Amino acid sequence: MRFREWLCEIQQATYSNGRTALLLVDAKTGESIAVATANLPHESLEPGQVFIKDHSENHGMLEALEKAGIVKATGETVHSGFVQVPKATLLSEFQKILDGKTKSPAAEKGNDKGMER
């Protein structure tokens, strides 16, 4: 998928509360580009949903993930600090990758604080 000037692969991780985290890494170098999701443990999510960090340095993330066929915005947002954070549903083909039914093209590298891969 393309996010701004980077060609990225998506990696799935898990926040310490069990929710899904989506990480973008450079497709050529494996370098971390962005964490696409936000962990808002006091806000409700349905199974297969994530909060997308679409503000500040991640502006345009929701649109990029939708264009890549990874998520679909629900139209709902939650207030966090000074921003509204959109809620999105992981699309079925990508959800199969996350559930382990299909191999992910993303390489498994590194470890991010508060997340497990």
Secondary structure, DSSP 8 states (H G I E B T S, - for coil): -EETTEEEEEEEEEETTS-EEEEEEETTT--EEEE-EE--TTS---TTEEEE--SGGGTTHHHHHHHTTSEEEEEEEEEETTEEEEEEEE-HHHHHHHTTSS--SS------TTEE-
